[in-house]
Amino acid sequence: MAESSNSDMNGEKRTLKIRRLEISDKRKGFMELLGQLTVIGQVTDEEFDRRFEEISSYGDDHLICVIEEEASGRIAATGSVMIEKKFLRNCGKVGHIEDVVVDSGFRGKQLGKRVVEFLTDHCRSMGCYKVILDCSVEKKVFYEKCGLINKGIQMSKYFD
């Protein structure tokens, strides 16, 4: 867990800590934050709890991190990474970073970069030989500032 301080518009210090997602983060605005990224649907407390337990059972192979503003207890940013185990590269591993989002009230404070660095460091510590992150064209410049490079084209097929 890492802490830092940022000043808000009134010059007051905000203490922000980055850590793993906790089950109590649902009531700290975690789902609403994800809603700033994409459609989340109607997730009940029971569904959230079940999915949290399932993801937790994967150990370090699936990590969701959050940045919490300590004073308010509000979740300011999040991102996740999944570790894929491969046969390639001597049974190597690849990290897949997903769902990086910073709350609109906290943007411009380098929190997205902190999330990407935290997840990338996790991949390195897990022995991954690379990290992959898919993003929109509009976000390309931001992720290049985080040290990633464009290596190809993403293809998708969505199912109803």
Accessible surface in RSA format (square Angstrom, percent):
REM  Atomic radii and reference values for relative SASA: ProtOr
REM  Chains: A
REM  Algorithm: Lee & Richards
REM  Probe-radius: 1.40
REM  Slices: 20
REM RES _ NUM      All-atoms   Total-Side   Main-Chain    Non-polar    All polar
REM                ABS   REL    ABS   REL    ABS   REL    ABS   REL    ABS   REL
RES MET A   1   153.82  79.7  79.25  52.4  74.57 177.5  77.18  65.6  76.64 101.5
RES ALA A   2    51.22  47.1  45.83  70.7   5.38  12.2  51.02  71.8   0.20   0.5
RES GLU A   3   103.92  59.7  72.29  54.7  31.63  75.3  25.39  49.1  78.53  64.1
RES SER A   4    39.15  33.1  28.14  37.6  11.01  25.4  38.49  82.0   0.66   0.9
RES SER A   5    64.11  54.2  37.11  49.5  26.99  62.2  14.69  31.3  49.42  69.2
RES ASN A   6    29.78  20.5  24.31  23.5   5.47  13.2   8.95  21.5  20.83  20.1
RES SER A   7    54.03  45.7  35.21  47.0  18.81  43.3  23.03  49.0  31.00  43.4
RES ASP A   8    32.97  23.1  23.14  23.0   9.84  23.3   7.52  17.7  25.45  25.4
RES MET A   9   194.34 100.6 154.53 102.3  39.81  94.8 122.36 104.0  71.98  95.4
RES ASN A  10   123.33  85.0  89.24  86.2  34.08  82.1  21.29  51.2 102.04  98.6
RES GLY A  11    53.77  66.3   0.00   N/A  53.77  66.3  30.41  83.4  23.36  52.3
RES GLU A  12   109.40  62.8 102.97  77.9   6.42  15.3  39.86  77.1  69.54  56.8
RES LYS A  13   150.36  73.4 120.44  73.9  29.92  71.2  81.07  73.0  69.28  73.8
RES ARG A  14    48.60  20.4  47.33  24.1   1.27   3.0   6.73   9.2  41.87  25.4
RES THR A  15    42.42  30.2  39.81  40.4   2.61   6.2  14.58  19.6  27.84  42.1
RES LEU A  16     0.00   0.0   0.00   0.0   0.00   0.0   0.00   0.0   0.00   0.0
RES LYS A  17    40.62  19.8  40.62  24.9   0.00   0.0   0.86   0.8  39.76  42.3
RES ILE A  18     4.18   2.4   4.18   3.1   0.00   0.0   4.18   3.0   0.00   0.0
RES ARG A  19    15.87   6.7  13.52   6.9   2.34   5.6  14.60  20.0   1.26   0.8
RES ARG A  20   111.02  46.6 106.30  54.2   4.72  11.2  54.23  74.1  56.79  34.4
RES LEU A  21    20.70  11.5  10.06   7.2  10.64  26.7  10.06   7.1  10.64  28.6
RES GLU A  22    80.25  46.1  78.30  59.2   1.95   4.6  29.76  57.6  50.48  41.2
RES ILE A  23    73.88  42.0  67.03  49.9   6.85  16.5  67.03  48.3   6.85  18.6
RES SER A  24    25.86  21.9  23.25  31.0   2.61   6.0  17.78  37.9   8.08  11.3
RES ASP A  25     0.00   0.0   0.00   0.0   0.00   0.0   0.00   0.0   0.00   0.0
RES LYS A  26    49.95  24.4  44.73  27.4   5.22  12.4  15.40  13.9  34.54  36.8
RES ARG A  27   195.68  82.2 156.68  79.9  39.01  92.9  74.53 101.9 121.15  73.4
RES LYS A  28    56.56  27.6  46.52  28.5  10.04  23.9  35.31  31.8  21.24  22.6
RES GLY A  29    22.98  28.3   0.00   N/A  22.98  28.3  18.40  50.5   4.58  10.3
RES PHE A  30     9.74   4.9   9.74   6.0   0.00   0.0   9.74   5.9   0.00   0.0
RES MET A  31    23.47  12.2  23.47  15.5   0.00   0.0  20.50  17.4   2.97   3.9
RES GLU A  32   117.66  67.6 107.78  81.5   9.88  23.5  67.32 130.2  50.34  41.1
RES LEU A  33     2.13   1.2   1.04   0.7   1.09   2.7   1.53   1.1   0.60   1.6
RES LEU A  34    31.42  17.5  31.42  22.5   0.00   0.0  31.42  22.1   0.00   0.0
RES GLY A  35    38.73  47.8   0.00   N/A  38.73  47.8  13.84  38.0  24.89  55.7
RES GLN A  36    76.15  42.6  41.90  30.6  34.26  81.6  33.65  71.6  42.50  32.2
RES LEU A  37    78.00  43.4  49.75  35.6  28.25  71.0  52.36  36.8  25.64  69.0
RES THR A  38    83.40  59.3  67.89  68.8  15.51  37.0  52.70  70.8  30.71  46.4
RES VAL A  39   137.08  90.2 112.95 102.3  24.12  58.1 119.49 103.8  17.58  47.7
RES ILE A  40    62.98  35.8  39.85  29.7  23.13  55.8  46.28  33.3  16.70  45.3
RES GLY A  41    43.84  54.1   0.00   N/A  43.84  54.1  33.01  90.6  10.83  24.2
RES GLN A  42   175.19  98.0 149.98 109.6  25.21  60.0  63.74 135.7 111.45  84.5
RES VAL A  43    52.27  34.4  33.27  30.1  19.00  45.8  34.02  29.6  18.25  49.5
RES THR A  44    69.61  49.5  61.50  62.3   8.11  19.3  67.15  90.2   2.46   3.7
RES ASP A  45    84.21  59.0  80.45  80.1   3.75   8.9  22.69  53.4  61.51  61.3
RES GLU A  46   111.08  63.8 107.89  81.6   3.19   7.6  54.34 105.1  56.74  46.3
RES GLU A  47    72.57  41.7  68.48  51.8   4.09   9.7  21.69  42.0  50.88  41.5
RES PHE A  48    14.20   7.1  12.88   8.0   1.32   3.4  13.88   8.4   0.32   0.9
RES ASP A  49    60.58  42.4  60.41  60.1   0.17   0.4  16.57  39.0  44.01  43.9
RES ARG A  50   154.09  64.7 145.25  74.0   8.84  21.1  76.35 104.3  77.74  47.1
RES ARG A  51   144.15  60.5 142.53  72.7   1.62   3.8  40.61  55.5 103.54  62.8
RES PHE A  52    33.83  16.9  29.87  18.5   3.96  10.3  33.09  20.1   0.74   2.1
RES GLU A  53   100.76  57.9  96.00  72.6   4.76  11.3  45.22  87.5  55.54  45.3
RES GLU A  54    75.93  43.6  68.25  51.6   7.68  18.3  31.69  61.3  44.23  36.1
RES ILE A  55    30.35  17.3  30.35  22.6   0.00   0.0  30.35  21.9   0.00   0.0
RES SER A  56    57.21  48.3  33.25  44.4  23.96  55.2  34.08  72.6  23.14  32.4
RES SER A  57    89.18  75.4  46.98  62.7  42.21  97.2  49.54 105.5  39.64  55.5
RES TYR A  58   106.23  49.6  91.18  51.9  15.05  39.2  74.91  56.3  31.33  38.6
RES GLY A  59    38.23  47.1   0.00   N/A  38.23  47.1  36.35  99.8   1.88   4.2
RES ASP A  60    64.33  45.1  57.61  57.3   6.72  15.9   6.69  15.8  57.64  57.5
RES ASP A  61    39.33  27.6  36.52  36.3   2.81   6.7  12.70  29.9  26.64  26.6
RES HIS A  62    32.15  17.6  28.24  19.6   3.91  10.0  20.02  20.6  12.14  14.1
RES LEU A  63     4.62   2.6   4.02   2.9   0.60   1.5   4.62   3.2   0.00   0.0
RES ILE A  64    24.08  13.7  19.48  14.5   4.60  11.1  19.48  14.0   4.60  12.5
RES CYS A  65     0.00   0.0   0.00   0.0   0.00   0.0   0.00   0.0   0.00   0.0
RES VAL A  66     0.00   0.0   0.00   0.0   0.00   0.0   0.00   0.0   0.00   0.0
RES ILE A  67     0.00   0.0   0.00   0.0   0.00   0.0   0.00   0.0   0.00   0.0
RES GLU A  68    12.00   6.9  12.00   9.1   0.00   0.0   0.00   0.0  12.00   9.8
RES GLU A  69    16.55   9.5  16.55  12.5   0.00   0.0   0.41   0.8  16.15  13.2
RES GLU A  70    71.45  41.0  50.88  38.5  20.57  49.0  20.15  39.0  51.30  41.9
RES ALA A  71   100.30  92.2  54.82  84.6  45.48 103.5  67.77  95.4  32.54  86.2
RES SER A  72    72.41  61.2  32.06  42.8  40.35  92.9  43.21  92.0  29.20  40.9
RES GLY A  73    14.89  18.4   0.00   N/A  14.89  18.4  13.83  38.0   1.06   2.4
RES ARG A  74    99.99  42.0  97.43  49.7   2.57   6.1  35.56  48.6  64.43  39.0
RES ILE A  75     2.22   1.3   0.00   0.0   2.22   5.4   0.00   0.0   2.22   6.0
RES ALA A  76     0.00   0.0   0.00   0.0   0.00   0.0   0.00   0.0   0.00   0.0
RES ALA A  77     0.00   0.0   0.00   0.0   0.00   0.0   0.00   0.0   0.00   0.0
RES THR A  78     1.36   1.0   1.36   1.4   0.00   0.0   0.57   0.8   0.78   1.2
RES GLY A  79     0.72   0.9   0.00   N/A   0.72   0.9   0.72   2.0   0.00   0.0
RES SER A  80     6.35   5.4   6.35   8.5   0.00   0.0   4.16   8.9   2.20   3.1
RES VAL A  81     0.02   0.0   0.00   0.0   0.02   0.0   0.00   0.0   0.02   0.0
RES MET A  82    68.36  35.4  68.36  45.2   0.00   0.0  37.19  31.6  31.17  41.3
RES ILE A  83    15.56   8.9   0.00   0.0  15.56  37.5   0.15   0.1  15.41  41.8
RES GLU A  84    68.47  39.3  62.03  46.9   6.44  15.3  31.65  61.2  36.82  30.1
RES LYS A  85   137.08  66.9 107.81  66.2  29.26  69.7  66.28  59.7  70.79  75.4
RES LYS A  86    51.21  25.0  39.03  23.9  12.18  29.0  15.12  13.6  36.10  38.4
RES PHE A  87   189.03  94.6 171.49 106.2  17.54  45.6 171.61 104.0  17.42  49.9
RES LEU A  88   113.17  63.0 108.48  77.6   4.69  11.8 113.17  79.5   0.00   0.0
RES ARG A  89   168.33  70.7 138.96  70.8  29.37  69.9  40.03  54.7 128.30  77.8
RES ASN A  90   153.16 105.6 118.01 114.0  35.15  84.6  38.53  92.7 114.63 110.8
RES CYS A  91    86.97  65.8  69.70  77.7  17.27  40.6  24.54  62.2  62.43  67.3
RES GLY A  92    12.36  15.2   0.00   N/A  12.36  15.2  12.36  33.9   0.00   0.0
RES LYS A  93    56.11  27.4  56.10  34.4   0.01   0.0  29.06  26.2  27.06  28.8
RES VAL A  94     0.86   0.6   0.86   0.8   0.00   0.0   0.86   0.8   0.00   0.0
RES GLY A  95     0.00   0.0   0.00   N/A   0.00   0.0   0.00   0.0   0.00   0.0
RES HIS A  96    49.34  27.0  49.34  34.3   0.00   0.0  35.38  36.5  13.96  16.2
RES ILE A  97     1.95   1.1   0.00   0.0   1.95   4.7   0.00   0.0   1.95   5.3
RES GLU A  98    70.36  40.4  65.08  49.2   5.28  12.6  13.06  25.3  57.30  46.8
RES ASP A  99    69.77  48.9  59.85  59.6   9.91  23.4   7.79  18.3  61.98  61.8
RES VAL A 100    19.55  12.9   6.19   5.6  13.36  32.2   6.19   5.4  13.36  36.2
RES VAL A 101     9.85   6.5   5.30   4.8   4.55  11.0   9.84   8.5   0.01   0.0
RES VAL A 102    18.60  12.2  15.08  13.7   3.52   8.5  15.08  13.1   3.52   9.5
RES ASP A 103    11.56   8.1  11.56  11.5   0.00   0.0   0.00   0.0  11.56  11.5
RES SER A 104    75.80  64.1  56.31  75.2  19.49  44.9  29.18  62.1  46.61  65.3
RES GLY A 105    45.97  56.7   0.00   N/A  45.97  56.7  29.93  82.1  16.04  35.9
RES PHE A 106     0.99   0.5   0.89   0.6   0.10   0.3   0.90   0.5   0.09   0.3
RES ARG A 107   126.33  53.0 105.43  53.7  20.90  49.8  53.27  72.8  73.06  44.3
RES GLY A 108    82.06 101.2   0.00   N/A  82.06 101.2  41.59 114.1  40.47  90.6
RES LYS A 109    48.29  23.6  37.49  23.0  10.80  25.7  14.53  13.1  33.76  36.0
RES GLN A 110   117.80  65.9 108.91  79.6   8.89  21.2  48.49 103.2  69.31  52.6
RES LEU A 111     2.44   1.4   0.44   0.3   2.00   5.0   0.44   0.3   2.00   5.4
RES GLY A 112     6.08   7.5   0.00   N/A   6.08   7.5   2.64   7.2   3.44   7.7
RES LYS A 113    67.85  33.1  67.85  41.6   0.00   0.0  19.17  17.3  48.67  51.8
RES ARG A 114    45.21  19.0  42.32  21.6   2.90   6.9  32.29  44.1  12.93   7.8
RES VAL A 115     0.12   0.1   0.12   0.1   0.00   0.0   0.12   0.1   0.00   0.0
RES VAL A 116     1.13   0.7   1.13   1.0   0.00   0.0   1.13   1.0   0.00   0.0
RES GLU A 117    77.95  44.8  75.53  57.1   2.42   5.8  31.57  61.1  46.38  37.9
RES PHE A 118    53.19  26.6  46.31  28.7   6.88  17.9  50.41  30.6   2.78   8.0
RES LEU A 119     0.00   0.0   0.00   0.0   0.00   0.0   0.00   0.0   0.00   0.0
RES THR A 120    33.78  24.0  33.49  33.9   0.29   0.7  31.09  41.8   2.69   4.1
RES ASP A 121    78.69  55.1  74.90  74.5   3.79   9.0  26.58  62.6  52.11  52.0
RES HIS A 122    25.29  13.8  19.64  13.7   5.65  14.4  12.43  12.8  12.86  15.0
RES CYS A 123     0.48   0.4   0.48   0.5   0.00   0.0   0.48   1.2   0.00   0.0
RES ARG A 124   161.01  67.6 145.30  74.1  15.71  37.4  70.21  96.0  90.80  55.0
RES SER A 125    91.79  77.6  50.11  66.9  41.69  96.0  50.98 108.6  40.81  57.2
RES MET A 126    37.72  19.5  29.91  19.8   7.81  18.6  20.76  17.7  16.96  22.5
RES GLY A 127    53.07  65.4   0.00   N/A  53.07  65.4  33.47  91.9  19.60  43.9
RES CYS A 128    21.05  15.9   1.20   1.3  19.84  46.6   1.20   3.0  19.84  21.4
RES TYR A 129    72.48  33.8  36.67  20.9  35.81  93.2  40.83  30.7  31.65  39.0
RES LYS A 130    98.06  47.8  87.60  53.8  10.46  24.9  48.78  43.9  49.28  52.5
RES VAL A 131    36.97  24.3  16.27  14.7  20.70  49.9  16.27  14.1  20.70  56.1
RES ILE A 132    59.03  33.6  55.13  41.1   3.90   9.4  58.37  42.0   0.67   1.8
RES LEU A 133    27.89  15.5   5.41   3.9  22.48  56.5   5.87   4.1  22.02  59.2
RES ASP A 134    70.83  49.6  46.57  46.4  24.26  57.4  11.48  27.0  59.35  59.2
RES CYS A 135    54.98  41.6  18.09  20.2  36.89  86.7  15.28  38.7  39.69  42.8
RES SER A 136    56.28  47.6  39.07  52.1  17.22  39.7  44.31  94.3  11.98  16.8
RES VAL A 137   128.34  84.5 116.49 105.5  11.85  28.6 119.78 104.1   8.56  23.2
RES GLU A 138   144.54  83.0 111.67  84.5  32.88  78.3  67.87 131.3  76.67  62.6
RES LYS A 139   114.79  56.0 114.45  70.2   0.35   0.8  57.66  51.9  57.14  60.9
RES LYS A 140    76.90  37.5  75.54  46.4   1.36   3.2  43.12  38.8  33.78  36.0
RES VAL A 141    91.37  60.1  91.30  82.7   0.07   0.2  91.30  79.3   0.07   0.2
RES PHE A 142    70.17  35.1  66.04  40.9   4.13  10.7  68.12  41.3   2.05   5.9
RES TYR A 143    22.57  10.5  22.57  12.8   0.00   0.0   7.74   5.8  14.82  18.3
RES GLU A 144    71.59  41.1  56.33  42.6  15.26  36.3  25.56  49.4  46.03  37.6
RES LYS A 145   148.67  72.5 125.31  76.9  23.36  55.6  80.79  72.7  67.88  72.3
RES CYS A 146    20.83  15.8   0.21   0.2  20.61  48.4   1.88   4.8  18.95  20.4
RES GLY A 147    65.46  80.7   0.00   N/A  65.46  80.7  36.36  99.8  29.11  65.2
RES LEU A 148    36.48  20.3  29.56  21.1   6.92  17.4  34.58  24.3   1.89   5.1
RES ILE A 149   132.89  75.6 113.53  84.6  19.36  46.7 116.21  83.7  16.68  45.3
RES ASN A 150    97.05  66.9  63.75  61.6  33.30  80.2  25.78  62.0  71.27  68.9
RES LYS A 151   173.13  84.5 134.74  82.7  38.39  91.4  85.16  76.7  87.96  93.7
RES GLY A 152    55.97  69.0   0.00   N/A  55.97  69.0  34.44  94.5  21.53  48.2
RES ILE A 153   154.48  87.9 121.91  90.8  32.57  78.5 126.64  91.2  27.84  75.5
RES GLN A 154   105.19  58.8  73.63  53.8  31.55  75.1  26.40  56.2  78.79  59.8
RES MET A 155   164.08  85.0 136.08  90.1  28.00  66.7 123.85 105.3  40.23  53.3
RES SER A 156    74.37  62.8  29.08  38.8  45.29 104.3  27.15  57.8  47.22  66.2
RES LYS A 157   165.98  81.0 141.28  86.7  24.70  58.8  88.67  79.8  77.30  82.3
RES TYR A 158   197.39  92.2 170.79  97.2  26.60  69.2 128.53  96.6  68.86  84.9
RES PHE A 159   171.63  85.9 140.58  87.1  31.05  80.8 144.48  87.6  27.16  77.7
RES ASP A 160   196.95 138.0 124.34 123.8  72.61 171.7  72.17 169.8 124.78 124.4
END  Absolute sums over single chains surface
CHAIN  1 A    10468.9       8067.4       2401.5       5529.0       4939.9
END  Absolute sums over all chains
TOTAL         10468.9       8067.4       2401.5       5529.0       4939.9
